[in-house]
Amino acid sequence: MTNETFYDDDKKLVGYKYLDTDFVKANKDCSNCDHHNNYCCFDCERGQVKDEYPTSKYTDDCEWVIPK
């Protein structure tokens, strides 16, 4: 995904790239996650992404991005 344009609160993010979140896993101890179907709720997803990539941002298009 080159030359992508991302926005956060309607502000253009410069110098960011798409983050592949395949590493995110459902939490067995969370009542909102479904670990049988590998569905991870947003709170658990956000926690895992921020732990791994603290400078990541969640865009207006519901995508995670990180600085290049």
Summary of the structure (lengths in Angstrom):
residues: 68
radius of gyration: 13.2
end to end distance: 12.2
largest distance: 38.8
contacts: 151
relative contact order: 0.28
helix: 16%
strand: 25%
